[in-house]
Amino acid sequence: MKNETVKTSAKIGATVGGLTFLTLGIMPGIHFGGFGTLILLQKLMGGSVDPTLLVRMVMVMGIMIGLTCAAAVCLVVGGLMGTLAGYVVSAPKTLISGVKA
């Protein structure tokens, strides 16, 4: 029973993490992905970056990587929090059922 409780709570936590990403994580993912890519391109090109087709393609890839990283962090942290909650919820049951009078 404990294992099912932990699995279910981990799935619920990952779902909450996904919803958190959809509400709070999309904009920071786009922002940090684009900003990091722009800084990297400035360092590689040695100055200001002209908006050429190659630069725009690299920017889109950087934004996608930023979104993917933000989603991964939200899902993993949500799953870990759910797993922790599952262990906390199932701990009193095991303590009570393990003690014999």
C-alpha positions as a Markdown table, in Angstrom:
| # | Residue | x | y | z |
|---|---|---|---|---|
| 1 | Met | 0.0 | 0.0 | 0.0 |
| 2 | Lys | 2.8 | 2.4 | 0.8 |
| 3 | Asn | 4.4 | 1.9 | -2.6 |
| 4 | Glu | 1.1 | 2.8 | -4.3 |
| 5 | Thr | 0.7 | 5.9 | -2.2 |
| 6 | Val | 4.1 | 7.1 | -3.0 |
| 7 | Lys | 3.7 | 6.5 | -6.7 |
| 8 | Thr | 0.3 | 8.2 | -6.8 |
| 9 | Ser | 1.6 | 11.2 | -4.9 |
| 10 | Ala | 4.7 | 11.5 | -7.2 |
| 11 | Lys | 2.3 | 11.6 | -10.2 |
| 12 | Ile | 0.2 | 14.2 | -8.6 |
| 13 | Gly | 3.3 | 16.2 | -7.7 |
| 14 | Ala | 4.6 | 16.0 | -11.3 |
| 15 | Thr | 1.2 | 17.2 | -12.6 |
| 16 | Val | 1.3 | 20.1 | -10.2 |
| 17 | Gly | 4.8 | 20.9 | -11.4 |
| 18 | Gly | 3.6 | 20.8 | -15.0 |
| 19 | Leu | 0.8 | 23.2 | -14.2 |
| 20 | Thr | 3.2 | 25.4 | -12.4 |
| 21 | Phe | 5.4 | 25.5 | -15.5 |
| 22 | Leu | 2.4 | 26.4 | -17.7 |
| 23 | Thr | 1.4 | 29.2 | -15.4 |
| 24 | Leu | 4.8 | 30.5 | -14.1 |
| 25 | Gly | 7.6 | 28.9 | -16.1 |
| 26 | Ile | 7.1 | 29.8 | -19.7 |
| 27 | Met | 8.1 | 33.4 | -19.6 |
| 28 | Pro | 11.3 | 32.9 | -17.5 |
| 29 | Gly | 12.2 | 30.0 | -19.8 |
| 30 | Ile | 11.9 | 32.1 | -22.9 |
| 31 | His | 13.7 | 35.1 | -21.2 |
| 32 | Phe | 16.7 | 33.2 | -19.8 |
| 33 | Gly | 17.1 | 31.0 | -22.9 |
| 34 | Gly | 17.1 | 34.0 | -25.2 |
| 35 | Phe | 19.3 | 36.1 | -23.0 |
| 36 | Gly | 21.8 | 33.3 | -22.5 |
| 37 | Thr | 22.0 | 32.6 | -26.2 |
| 38 | Leu | 22.5 | 36.3 | -26.9 |
| 39 | Ile | 25.3 | 36.6 | -24.5 |
| 40 | Leu | 26.9 | 33.4 | -25.9 |
| 41 | Leu | 26.6 | 34.8 | -29.5 |
| 42 | Gln | 28.1 | 38.1 | -28.4 |
| 43 | Lys | 31.1 | 36.3 | -26.9 |
| 44 | Leu | 31.6 | 34.1 | -30.0 |
| 45 | Met | 31.2 | 37.0 | -32.5 |
| 46 | Gly | 33.3 | 39.5 | -30.5 |
| 47 | Gly | 30.8 | 42.3 | -30.3 |
| 48 | Ser | 27.3 | 43.2 | -31.3 |
| 49 | Val | 25.1 | 40.6 | -33.1 |
| 50 | Asp | 23.5 | 41.4 | -36.4 |
| 51 | Pro | 20.0 | 39.9 | -36.9 |
| 52 | Thr | 20.9 | 37.5 | -39.7 |
| 53 | Leu | 19.1 | 34.3 | -40.4 |
| 54 | Leu | 21.7 | 32.1 | -38.7 |
| 55 | Val | 21.6 | 34.3 | -35.5 |
| 56 | Arg | 17.8 | 34.1 | -35.5 |
| 57 | Met | 17.8 | 30.3 | -35.8 |
| 58 | Val | 20.3 | 30.0 | -33.0 |
| 59 | Met | 18.2 | 32.3 | -30.9 |
| 60 | Val | 15.1 | 30.1 | -31.5 |
| 61 | Met | 17.1 | 27.0 | -30.5 |
| 62 | Gly | 18.3 | 28.7 | -27.3 |
| 63 | Ile | 14.8 | 29.7 | -26.4 |
| 64 | Met | 13.6 | 26.1 | -26.9 |
| 65 | Ile | 16.5 | 24.9 | -24.7 |
| 66 | Gly | 15.5 | 27.4 | -22.0 |
| 67 | Leu | 11.9 | 26.3 | -22.2 |
| 68 | Thr | 12.9 | 22.6 | -22.0 |
| 69 | Cys | 15.1 | 23.2 | -19.0 |
| 70 | Ala | 12.5 | 25.2 | -17.2 |
| 71 | Ala | 9.9 | 22.4 | -17.8 |
| 72 | Ala | 12.3 | 19.7 | -16.7 |
| 73 | Val | 13.1 | 21.6 | -13.4 |
| 74 | Cys | 9.4 | 22.1 | -12.7 |
| 75 | Leu | 8.5 | 18.5 | -13.4 |
| 76 | Val | 11.3 | 17.0 | -11.4 |
| 77 | Val | 10.9 | 19.3 | -8.4 |
| 78 | Gly | 7.1 | 18.7 | -8.5 |
| 79 | Gly | 7.7 | 14.9 | -8.6 |
| 80 | Leu | 10.2 | 15.0 | -5.8 |
| 81 | Met | 7.8 | 17.1 | -3.6 |
| 82 | Gly | 5.0 | 14.7 | -4.4 |
| 83 | Thr | 7.2 | 11.7 | -3.5 |
| 84 | Leu | 8.2 | 13.4 | -0.2 |
| 85 | Ala | 4.5 | 14.1 | 0.5 |
| 86 | Gly | 3.7 | 10.4 | -0.2 |
| 87 | Tyr | 6.3 | 9.2 | 2.2 |
| 88 | Val | 5.1 | 11.7 | 4.9 |
| 89 | Val | 1.5 | 10.5 | 4.4 |
| 90 | Ser | 2.3 | 6.8 | 4.4 |
| 91 | Ala | 4.7 | 7.1 | 7.4 |
| 92 | Pro | 2.1 | 7.2 | 10.1 |
| 93 | Lys | 0.3 | 4.2 | 8.6 |
| 94 | Thr | 3.4 | 2.1 | 8.8 |
| 95 | Leu | 4.2 | 3.2 | 12.3 |
| 96 | Ile | 0.7 | 2.4 | 13.5 |
| 97 | Ser | 0.5 | -0.9 | 11.7 |
| 98 | Gly | 4.0 | -1.9 | 12.7 |
| 99 | Val | 3.3 | -1.5 | 16.5 |
| 100 | Lys | 1.6 | -4.5 | 18.0 |
| 101 | Ala | -0.2 | -4.2 | 21.3 |
